[in-house]
Amino acid sequence: GVLWIVALLGLLIVILKYPEALRGLFTGDYKWVSWLTLVSVASCVYSPNPAFSFAWAFKLVLVVLVIHICFQQMTDMGELRDFLNITVWGFLILILVPTLRSIFEADPLGQYGSGALEQRFREAPTAISGIAGFLAILCLLLYTPGKRRWPLGVGAISLIIMVGAGGKTGIVSGIFAGLLFYGLQKRF
């Protein structure tokens, strides 16, 4: 919770110093992201637990605004590639830290389940699998045959972690997203 407040404060500082950063929020291709975000926030009223939904809506709005501001600062494909590279390394940390913590910290009390897999990947296996699947898609996006081969290695690590974590929903969504990625590019 505190991290989101710090991110909000940082965003407010940027917006107060550069109010033009919000320009273009409802124009061009980004308008659909903005409208979908507004509809999502408005739908929180109909939720069975509005406070919980508004907390997630706050995070969604924050992320949409930060990405919009970052998008406005990018002027060429090199900057976009750099942004995606940093995103890949950030997601790699997001899956490696809980995975390594699950592997190296035993669960002698059996708080997280009785099976070996439950005791190993006790740190939200569905979330780890989902994030690892998303990382694999990012690596597919950044891979260039003959030039950039490192995304294949990171993608392989993420696929191993995705399956190893055992989050069935994350695995299915990662595979479905990969098929959709290639299907939309007509690479089958």
C-alpha positions in Angstrom: 0.0 0.0 0.0 2.8 2.5 0.9 4.5 1.9 -2.5 1.4 3.0 -4.3 1.1 6.2 -2.3 4.8 7.0 -3.0 4.1 6.4 -6.7 1.1 8.7 -6.5 3.2 11.4 -4.9 5.8 11.1 -7.6 3.1 11.3 -10.2 1.5 14.3 -8.7 4.9 16.1 -8.6 5.4 15.4 -12.3 1.9 16.5 -13.2 2.1 19.7 -11.1 5.5 20.6 -12.6 4.5 19.6 -16.2 0.7 19.8 -16.5 1.0 19.3 -20.3 1.9 15.7 -19.5 -1.8 14.9 -19.4 -2.4 16.3 -22.9 -3.5 13.7 -25.3 -5.1 11.4 -22.7 -8.4 11.2 -24.6 -7.1 11.6 -28.2 -5.5 9.2 -30.7 -5.1 5.5 -30.0 -4.7 6.1 -26.2 -8.2 7.4 -25.9 -9.5 3.8 -25.7 -7.2 3.0 -22.8 -8.5 6.2 -21.0 -12.2 5.4 -21.7 -11.8 1.8 -20.6 -10.1 3.0 -17.4 -13.0 5.4 -16.7 -15.6 2.7 -17.3 -13.6 0.3 -15.0 -13.6 2.9 -12.2 -17.3 3.7 -12.7 -18.1 0.0 -12.5 -16.6 -0.2 -9.0 -19.9 1.2 -7.7 -21.7 -2.1 -8.7 -19.1 -4.3 -7.0 -20.0 -6.5 -4.1 -17.1 -5.0 -2.3 -16.7 -1.4 -3.6 -13.8 -0.5 -1.3 -11.7 -3.4 -2.6 -12.7 -2.5 -6.2 -11.8 1.2 -5.7 -8.4 0.2 -4.4 -7.7 -1.8 -7.6 -9.2 1.1 -9.7 -6.8 3.5 -8.0 -3.9 1.3 -9.0 -5.2 1.0 -12.5 -5.6 4.8 -12.9 -2.1 5.3 -11.5 -0.5 2.8 -14.0 -2.5 4.2 -16.9 -1.3 7.7 -16.1 2.3 6.7 -15.6 2.4 4.7 -18.9 0.8 7.7 -20.7 3.5 10.1 -19.4 6.2 7.6 -20.4 4.7 7.1 -23.8 4.7 10.8 -24.4 8.4 11.1 -23.7 9.3 8.4 -26.3 10.3 9.8 -29.6 11.7 6.8 -31.5 11.8 3.0 -31.6 15.1 2.9 -29.7 13.5 4.5 -26.7 10.5 2.2 -26.9 12.9 -0.8 -27.0 14.8 0.6 -24.0 11.5 0.9 -22.1 10.6 -2.7 -22.9 14.1 -3.9 -22.0 13.8 -2.3 -18.6 10.3 -3.7 -18.2 11.6 -7.2 -19.0 14.3 -7.0 -16.3 11.8 -5.7 -13.8 9.4 -8.6 -14.5 12.4 -11.0 -14.3 13.1 -9.7 -10.8 9.4 -10.0 -10.0 9.4 -13.7 -10.8 12.9 -14.6 -9.6 12.7 -13.2 -6.0 9.6 -15.1 -4.9 10.7 -18.2 -6.7 14.2 -18.2 -5.1 12.6 -17.4 -1.7 10.2 -20.3 -2.1 13.1 -22.7 -3.1 15.6 -21.7 -0.4 13.2 -21.1 2.6 11.7 -24.3 3.7 8.2 -24.5 5.1 8.7 -26.9 8.1 5.3 -26.1 9.6 3.4 -27.0 6.5 1.4 -23.7 6.6 1.1 -23.5 2.9 -0.1 -27.1 2.2 0.9 -30.7 2.5 2.1 -31.4 -1.0 5.7 -30.9 -2.1 4.7 -28.4 -4.8 2.6 -26.4 -2.3 5.4 -26.2 0.1 7.9 -25.2 -2.5 6.0 -22.5 -4.4 4.0 -21.1 -1.6 4.3 -17.5 -2.8 1.2 -17.2 -5.0 2.0 -19.8 -7.7 -0.8 -18.5 -9.9 0.6 -15.0 -9.8 4.1 -16.2 -10.4 3.0 -18.3 -13.4 0.9 -15.4 -14.8 3.8 -12.9 -14.5 6.2 -15.5 -16.0 3.8 -16.0 -18.9 3.6 -12.3 -19.5 7.4 -12.1 -19.4 7.6 -14.8 -22.0 5.3 -12.7 -24.3 7.5 -9.7 -23.7 10.5 -11.7 -24.7 8.8 -12.9 -27.8 8.1 -9.3 -28.6 11.8 -8.2 -28.2 13.4 -11.2 -29.9 15.0 -10.5 -33.3 16.3 -13.5 -35.2 20.0 -13.2 -35.8 20.5 -10.0 -33.7 18.9 -10.1 -30.2 19.1 -13.6 -28.7 19.1 -12.8 -25.0 15.2 -12.6 -25.0 15.2 -16.3 -25.8 17.2 -17.1 -22.7 15.0 -14.9 -20.4 11.9 -16.3 -22.1 13.1 -19.9 -21.5 13.7 -19.1 -17.8 10.3 -17.5 -17.5 8.6 -20.6 -19.1 10.4 -22.9 -16.8 9.3 -20.8 -13.8 5.8 -20.5 -15.2 5.4 -24.3 -15.4 7.4 -25.0 -12.2 5.3 -22.7 -10.1 2.3 -24.8 -10.9 -0.3 -22.0 -11.2 -2.7 -23.7 -13.6 -4.5 -20.4 -14.5 -1.2 -18.6 -15.1 0.0 -21.4 -17.3 -3.1 -21.6 -19.4 -3.3 -17.8 -19.8 0.4 -17.7 -20.7 0.0 -20.4 -23.4 -3.2 -18.8 -24.7 -1.5 -15.3 -24.9 1.5 -16.8 -26.7 -0.8 -18.5 -29.3 -2.8 -15.3 -29.6 0.5 -13.3 -30.1 1.6 -15.6 -32.9 -1.9 -15.9 -34.3 -2.3 -12.2 -34.6 1.0 -11.9 -36.4 0.0 -14.8 -38.7 3.2 -16.7 -37.9 1.6 -20.2 -37.8 
